């Protein structure tokens, strides 16, 4: 693929030091997400009795029932977002372990994903330009 200057985009495989850095970042993010998912499970429990800490599965007031339902819905939303994030992290770890020589290569243009971008989002699959094009295409 050609870059903005008309030349070919090049990709240079990362050093082992940088690969180790990103592996560490991905594993830290993975541990954080798993901890967060465990927190959601502990906080809201799997039963109505566990969710509110009540011995009875019935709320005393309709407003309490609405609040409980809203809190369960929020917990599910956060857990599903964290679950998707965990999937992206796991995919990045698979890429890093399976083909370390290609980790950091943009899936769109084949160029290099900037170090700063990968440091902020170690699971990134696209360089900033390709990601911007993807976002613009969704509008």
CNS distance restraints for C-alpha pairs under 8 A (distance, minus, plus):
assign (resid   1 and name CA) (resid   8 and name CA) 5.76 0.50 0.50
assign (resid   1 and name CA) (resid   9 and name CA) 6.06 0.50 0.50
assign (resid   1 and name CA) (resid 109 and name CA) 5.86 0.50 0.50
assign (resid   1 and name CA) (resid 110 and name CA) 7.12 0.50 0.50
assign (resid   2 and name CA) (resid   6 and name CA) 5.37 0.50 0.50
assign (resid   2 and name CA) (resid   7 and name CA) 5.25 0.50 0.50
assign (resid   2 and name CA) (resid   8 and name CA) 4.45 0.50 0.50
assign (resid   2 and name CA) (resid   9 and name CA) 5.72 0.50 0.50
assign (resid   3 and name CA) (resid   7 and name CA) 5.63 0.50 0.50
assign (resid   3 and name CA) (resid   8 and name CA) 5.97 0.50 0.50
assign (resid   3 and name CA) (resid   9 and name CA) 5.61 0.50 0.50
assign (resid   9 and name CA) (resid 109 and name CA) 7.57 0.50 0.50
assign (resid   9 and name CA) (resid 110 and name CA) 6.98 0.50 0.50
assign (resid   9 and name CA) (resid 111 and name CA) 5.15 0.50 0.50
assign (resid   9 and name CA) (resid 112 and name CA) 7.96 0.50 0.50
assign (resid  10 and name CA) (resid 110 and name CA) 7.38 0.50 0.50
assign (resid  10 and name CA) (resid 111 and name CA) 5.39 0.50 0.50
assign (resid  10 and name CA) (resid 112 and name CA) 6.95 0.50 0.50
assign (resid  11 and name CA) (resid 105 and name CA) 6.55 0.50 0.50
assign (resid  11 and name CA) (resid 110 and name CA) 6.86 0.50 0.50
assign (resid  11 and name CA) (resid 111 and name CA) 5.10 0.50 0.50
assign (resid  11 and name CA) (resid 112 and name CA) 5.10 0.50 0.50
assign (resid  12 and name CA) (resid 112 and name CA) 7.18 0.50 0.50
assign (resid  13 and name CA) (resid 100 and name CA) 7.96 0.50 0.50
assign (resid  13 and name CA) (resid 101 and name CA) 5.09 0.50 0.50
assign (resid  13 and name CA) (resid 102 and name CA) 6.27 0.50 0.50
assign (resid  13 and name CA) (resid 103 and name CA) 7.38 0.50 0.50
assign (resid  13 and name CA) (resid 104 and name CA) 7.77 0.50 0.50
assign (resid  14 and name CA) (resid  18 and name CA) 6.11 0.50 0.50
assign (resid  14 and name CA) (resid  19 and name CA) 6.36 0.50 0.50
assign (resid  14 and name CA) (resid 101 and name CA) 6.84 0.50 0.50
assign (resid  14 and name CA) (resid 103 and name CA) 7.48 0.50 0.50
assign (resid  14 and name CA) (resid 104 and name CA) 7.56 0.50 0.50
assign (resid  15 and name CA) (resid  19 and name CA) 6.29 0.50 0.50
assign (resid  16 and name CA) (resid  20 and name CA) 6.06 0.50 0.50
assign (resid  17 and name CA) (resid  21 and name CA) 6.24 0.50 0.50
assign (resid  18 and name CA) (resid  22 and name CA) 6.27 0.50 0.50
assign (resid  19 and name CA) (resid  23 and name CA) 6.07 0.50 0.50
assign (resid  19 and name CA) (resid  96 and name CA) 7.67 0.50 0.50
assign (resid  19 and name CA) (resid 100 and name CA) 7.43 0.50 0.50
assign (resid  19 and name CA) (resid 103 and name CA) 7.97 0.50 0.50
assign (resid  20 and name CA) (resid  24 and name CA) 6.14 0.50 0.50
assign (resid  21 and name CA) (resid  25 and name CA) 6.28 0.50 0.50
assign (resid  22 and name CA) (resid  26 and name CA) 6.02 0.50 0.50
assign (resid  22 and name CA) (resid 118 and name CA) 7.80 0.50 0.50
assign (resid  22 and name CA) (resid 119 and name CA) 7.18 0.50 0.50
assign (resid  22 and name CA) (resid 122 and name CA) 6.27 0.50 0.50
assign (resid  23 and name CA) (resid  27 and name CA) 6.13 0.50 0.50
assign (resid  23 and name CA) (resid  93 and name CA) 7.09 0.50 0.50
assign (resid  23 and name CA) (resid  96 and name CA) 7.43 0.50 0.50
assign (resid  24 and name CA) (resid  28 and name CA) 6.11 0.50 0.50
assign (resid  25 and name CA) (resid  29 and name CA) 6.20 0.50 0.50
assign (resid  25 and name CA) (resid 119 and name CA) 7.72 0.50 0.50
assign (resid  25 and name CA) (resid 122 and name CA) 6.82 0.50 0.50
assign (resid  26 and name CA) (resid  30 and name CA) 6.04 0.50 0.50
assign (resid  26 and name CA) (resid  89 and name CA) 6.36 0.50 0.50
assign (resid  26 and name CA) (resid  92 and name CA) 7.75 0.50 0.50
assign (resid  26 and name CA) (resid  93 and name CA) 6.95 0.50 0.50
assign (resid  26 and name CA) (resid 122 and name CA) 6.17 0.50 0.50
assign (resid  26 and name CA) (resid 123 and name CA) 7.29 0.50 0.50
assign (resid  27 and name CA) (resid  31 and name CA) 6.13 0.50 0.50
assign (resid  28 and name CA) (resid  32 and name CA) 6.20 0.50 0.50
assign (resid  29 and name CA) (resid  33 and name CA) 6.16 0.50 0.50
assign (resid  29 and name CA) (resid  89 and name CA) 7.60 0.50 0.50
assign (resid  30 and name CA) (resid  34 and name CA) 6.16 0.50 0.50
assign (resid  30 and name CA) (resid  86 and name CA) 6.32 0.50 0.50
assign (resid  30 and name CA) (resid  89 and name CA) 6.56 0.50 0.50
assign (resid  30 and name CA) (resid  90 and name CA) 7.81 0.50 0.50
assign (resid  31 and name CA) (resid  35 and name CA) 6.09 0.50 0.50
assign (resid  32 and name CA) (resid  36 and name CA) 6.14 0.50 0.50
assign (resid  33 and name CA) (resid  37 and name CA) 6.09 0.50 0.50
assign (resid  33 and name CA) (resid  82 and name CA) 6.25 0.50 0.50
assign (resid  33 and name CA) (resid  83 and name CA) 7.98 0.50 0.50
assign (resid  33 and name CA) (resid  85 and name CA) 7.83 0.50 0.50
assign (resid  33 and name CA) (resid  86 and name CA) 6.53 0.50 0.50
assign (resid  34 and name CA) (resid  38 and name CA) 6.13 0.50 0.50
assign (resid  34 and name CA) (resid  86 and name CA) 7.81 0.50 0.50
assign (resid  35 and name CA) (resid  39 and name CA) 6.14 0.50 0.50
assign (resid  36 and name CA) (resid  40 and name CA) 6.35 0.50 0.50
assign (resid  36 and name CA) (resid  82 and name CA) 7.79 0.50 0.50
assign (resid  37 and name CA) (resid  41 and name CA) 6.37 0.50 0.50
assign (resid  37 and name CA) (resid  79 and name CA) 5.96 0.50 0.50
assign (resid  37 and name CA) (resid  82 and name CA) 6.92 0.50 0.50
assign (resid  37 and name CA) (resid  83 and name CA) 7.77 0.50 0.50
assign (resid  38 and name CA) (resid  42 and name CA) 6.15 0.50 0.50
assign (resid  39 and name CA) (resid  43 and name CA) 5.90 0.50 0.50
assign (resid  40 and name CA) (resid  44 and name CA) 5.99 0.50 0.50
assign (resid  40 and name CA) (resid  45 and name CA) 7.76 0.50 0.50
assign (resid  40 and name CA) (resid  75 and name CA) 6.35 0.50 0.50
assign (resid  40 and name CA) (resid  79 and name CA) 6.80 0.50 0.50
assign (resid  41 and name CA) (resid  45 and name CA) 5.27 0.50 0.50
assign (resid  41 and name CA) (resid  46 and name CA) 7.14 0.50 0.50
assign (resid  43 and name CA) (resid  51 and name CA) 6.73 0.50 0.50
assign (resid  44 and name CA) (resid  50 and name CA) 6.70 0.50 0.50
assign (resid  44 and name CA) (resid  51 and name CA) 4.19 0.50 0.50
assign (resid  44 and name CA) (resid  52 and name CA) 7.19 0.50 0.50
assign (resid  44 and name CA) (resid  72 and name CA) 6.86 0.50 0.50
assign (resid  44 and name CA) (resid  75 and name CA) 7.20 0.50 0.50
assign (resid  45 and name CA) (resid  50 and name CA) 4.85 0.50 0.50
assign (resid  45 and name CA) (resid  51 and name CA) 4.72 0.50 0.50
assign (resid  46 and name CA) (resid  50 and name CA) 6.52 0.50 0.50
assign (resid  46 and name CA) (resid  51 and name CA) 6.88 0.50 0.50
assign (resid  47 and name CA) (resid  51 and name CA) 6.06 0.50 0.50
assign (resid  48 and name CA) (resid  52 and name CA) 6.53 0.50 0.50
assign (resid  48 and name CA) (resid  57 and name CA) 5.61 0.50 0.50
assign (resid  49 and name CA) (resid  53 and name CA) 5.76 0.50 0.50
assign (resid  49 and name CA) (resid  54 and name CA) 5.18 0.50 0.50
assign (resid  49 and name CA) (resid  55 and name CA) 5.75 0.50 0.50
assign (resid  49 and name CA) (resid  56 and name CA) 6.12 0.50 0.50
assign (resid  49 and name CA) (resid  57 and name CA) 5.12 0.50 0.50
assign (resid  50 and name CA) (resid  54 and name CA) 6.91 0.50 0.50
assign (resid  52 and name CA) (resid  68 and name CA) 7.52 0.50 0.50
assign (resid  59 and name CA) (resid  64 and name CA) 6.00 0.50 0.50
assign (resid  59 and name CA) (resid  65 and name CA) 5.72 0.50 0.50
assign (resid  60 and name CA) (resid  64 and name CA) 6.95 0.50 0.50
assign (resid  60 and name CA) (resid  65 and name CA) 7.99 0.50 0.50
assign (resid  61 and name CA) (resid  65 and name CA) 6.56 0.50 0.50
assign (resid  62 and name CA) (resid  66 and name CA) 6.33 0.50 0.50
assign (resid  63 and name CA) (resid  67 and name CA) 6.17 0.50 0.50
assign (resid  64 and name CA) (resid  68 and name CA) 6.03 0.50 0.50
assign (resid  65 and name CA) (resid  69 and name CA) 6.11 0.50 0.50
assign (resid  66 and name CA) (resid  70 and name CA) 6.12 0.50 0.50
assign (resid  67 and name CA) (resid  71 and name CA) 6.13 0.50 0.50
assign (resid  68 and name CA) (resid  72 and name CA) 6.21 0.50 0.50
assign (resid  69 and name CA) (resid  73 and name CA) 6.15 0.50 0.50
assign (resid  70 and name CA) (resid  74 and name CA) 6.14 0.50 0.50
assign (resid  71 and name CA) (resid  75 and name CA) 6.10 0.50 0.50
assign (resid  72 and name CA) (resid  76 and name CA) 6.15 0.50 0.50
assign (resid  73 and name CA) (resid  77 and name CA) 6.19 0.50 0.50
assign (resid  74 and name CA) (resid  78 and name CA) 6.20 0.50 0.50
assign (resid  75 and name CA) (resid  79 and name CA) 6.01 0.50 0.50
assign (resid  76 and name CA) (resid  80 and name CA) 5.98 0.50 0.50
assign (resid  77 and name CA) (resid  81 and name CA) 6.19 0.50 0.50
assign (resid  78 and name CA) (resid  82 and name CA) 6.13 0.50 0.50
assign (resid  79 and name CA) (resid  83 and name CA) 5.95 0.50 0.50
assign (resid  80 and name CA) (resid  84 and name CA) 6.24 0.50 0.50
assign (resid  81 and name CA) (resid  85 and name CA) 6.25 0.50 0.50
assign (resid  82 and name CA) (resid  86 and name CA) 6.04 0.50 0.50
assign (resid  83 and name CA) (resid  87 and name CA) 6.29 0.50 0.50
assign (resid  84 and name CA) (resid  88 and name CA) 6.44 0.50 0.50
assign (resid  85 and name CA) (resid  89 and name CA) 6.28 0.50 0.50
assign (resid  86 and name CA) (resid  90 and name CA) 6.12 0.50 0.50
assign (resid  87 and name CA) (resid  91 and name CA) 6.18 0.50 0.50
assign (resid  88 and name CA) (resid  92 and name CA) 6.26 0.50 0.50
assign (resid  88 and name CA) (resid 123 and name CA) 6.20 0.50 0.50
assign (resid  89 and name CA) (resid  93 and name CA) 6.26 0.50 0.50
assign (resid  89 and name CA) (resid 122 and name CA) 7.81 0.50 0.50
assign (resid  89 and name CA) (resid 123 and name CA) 5.44 0.50 0.50
assign (resid  90 and name CA) (resid  94 and name CA) 6.19 0.50 0.50
assign (resid  91 and name CA) (resid  95 and name CA) 6.28 0.50 0.50
assign (resid  91 and name CA) (resid 123 and name CA) 7.60 0.50 0.50
assign (resid  92 and name CA) (resid  96 and name CA) 6.09 0.50 0.50
assign (resid  92 and name CA) (resid 122 and name CA) 7.48 0.50 0.50
assign (resid  92 and name CA) (resid 123 and name CA) 5.00 0.50 0.50
assign (resid  92 and name CA) (resid 124 and name CA) 7.70 0.50 0.50
assign (resid  93 and name CA) (resid  97 and name CA) 6.09 0.50 0.50
assign (resid  93 and name CA) (resid 123 and name CA) 7.97 0.50 0.50
assign (resid  94 and name CA) (resid  98 and name CA) 5.74 0.50 0.50
assign (resid  95 and name CA) (resid  99 and name CA) 5.60 0.50 0.50
assign (resid  95 and name CA) (resid 100 and name CA) 6.75 0.50 0.50
assign (resid  95 and name CA) (resid 102 and name CA) 7.76 0.50 0.50
assign (resid  95 and name CA) (resid 103 and name CA) 6.31 0.50 0.50
assign (resid  96 and name CA) (resid 100 and name CA) 4.64 0.50 0.50
assign (resid  96 and name CA) (resid 102 and name CA) 7.74 0.50 0.50
assign (resid  96 and name CA) (resid 103 and name CA) 5.46 0.50 0.50
assign (resid  99 and name CA) (resid 103 and name CA) 6.68 0.50 0.50
assign (resid 104 and name CA) (resid 112 and name CA) 6.06 0.50 0.50
assign (resid 104 and name CA) (resid 113 and name CA) 5.31 0.50 0.50
assign (resid 104 and name CA) (resid 114 and name CA) 7.91 0.50 0.50
assign (resid 104 and name CA) (resid 118 and name CA) 7.33 0.50 0.50
assign (resid 104 and name CA) (resid 124 and name CA) 7.95 0.50 0.50
assign (resid 104 and name CA) (resid 125 and name CA) 7.34 0.50 0.50
assign (resid 105 and name CA) (resid 110 and name CA) 5.73 0.50 0.50
assign (resid 105 and name CA) (resid 111 and name CA) 5.75 0.50 0.50
assign (resid 105 and name CA) (resid 112 and name CA) 4.89 0.50 0.50
assign (resid 105 and name CA) (resid 113 and name CA) 5.83 0.50 0.50
assign (resid 105 and name CA) (resid 125 and name CA) 7.36 0.50 0.50
assign (resid 105 and name CA) (resid 126 and name CA) 7.62 0.50 0.50
assign (resid 106 and name CA) (resid 110 and name CA) 4.80 0.50 0.50
assign (resid 106 and name CA) (resid 111 and name CA) 5.37 0.50 0.50
assign (resid 106 and name CA) (resid 112 and name CA) 5.86 0.50 0.50
assign (resid 106 and name CA) (resid 113 and name CA) 5.77 0.50 0.50
assign (resid 106 and name CA) (resid 125 and name CA) 5.68 0.50 0.50
assign (resid 106 and name CA) (resid 126 and name CA) 4.52 0.50 0.50
assign (resid 106 and name CA) (resid 127 and name CA) 5.45 0.50 0.50
assign (resid 106 and name CA) (resid 130 and name CA) 7.95 0.50 0.50
assign (resid 107 and name CA) (resid 125 and name CA) 5.82 0.50 0.50
assign (resid 107 and name CA) (resid 126 and name CA) 5.64 0.50 0.50
assign (resid 108 and name CA) (resid 126 and name CA) 6.19 0.50 0.50
assign (resid 108 and name CA) (resid 127 and name CA) 7.81 0.50 0.50
assign (resid 108 and name CA) (resid 130 and name CA) 6.02 0.50 0.50
assign (resid 109 and name CA) (resid 130 and name CA) 7.07 0.50 0.50
assign (resid 111 and name CA) (resid 127 and name CA) 7.49 0.50 0.50
assign (resid 112 and name CA) (resid 127 and name CA) 6.87 0.50 0.50
assign (resid 113 and name CA) (resid 117 and name CA) 6.83 0.50 0.50
assign (resid 113 and name CA) (resid 118 and name CA) 6.80 0.50 0.50
assign (resid 113 and name CA) (resid 125 and name CA) 7.96 0.50 0.50
assign (resid 113 and name CA) (resid 126 and name CA) 6.61 0.50 0.50
assign (resid 113 and name CA) (resid 127 and name CA) 4.55 0.50 0.50
assign (resid 113 and name CA) (resid 128 and name CA) 7.42 0.50 0.50
assign (resid 114 and name CA) (resid 118 and name CA) 6.39 0.50 0.50
assign (resid 114 and name CA) (resid 127 and name CA) 6.85 0.50 0.50
assign (resid 115 and name CA) (resid 119 and name CA) 5.96 0.50 0.50
assign (resid 116 and name CA) (resid 120 and name CA) 6.22 0.50 0.50
assign (resid 117 and name CA) (resid 121 and name CA) 5.90 0.50 0.50
assign (resid 117 and name CA) (resid 122 and name CA) 7.55 0.50 0.50
assign (resid 117 and name CA) (resid 124 and name CA) 7.62 0.50 0.50
assign (resid 117 and name CA) (resid 127 and name CA) 7.80 0.50 0.50
assign (resid 117 and name CA) (resid 128 and name CA) 7.67 0.50 0.50
assign (resid 118 and name CA) (resid 122 and name CA) 4.38 0.50 0.50
assign (resid 118 and name CA) (resid 123 and name CA) 7.06 0.50 0.50
assign (resid 118 and name CA) (resid 124 and name CA) 6.19 0.50 0.50
assign (resid 126 and name CA) (resid 130 and name CA) 5.79 0.50 0.50
assign (resid 126 and name CA) (resid 131 and name CA) 5.54 0.50 0.50
assign (resid 127 and name CA) (resid 131 and name CA) 6.11 0.50 0.50
assign (resid 128 and name CA) (resid 132 and name CA) 6.05 0.50 0.50
assign (resid 129 and name CA) (resid 133 and name CA) 6.32 0.50 0.50
assign (resid 130 and name CA) (resid 134 and name CA) 6.18 0.50 0.50
assign (resid 131 and name CA) (resid 135 and name CA) 6.15 0.50 0.50
assign (resid 132 and name CA) (resid 136 and name CA) 6.07 0.50 0.50
assign (resid 133 and name CA) (resid 137 and name CA) 6.11 0.50 0.50
assign (resid 134 and name CA) (resid 138 and name CA) 6.52 0.50 0.50
assign (resid 135 and name CA) (resid 139 and name CA) 6.95 0.50 0.50
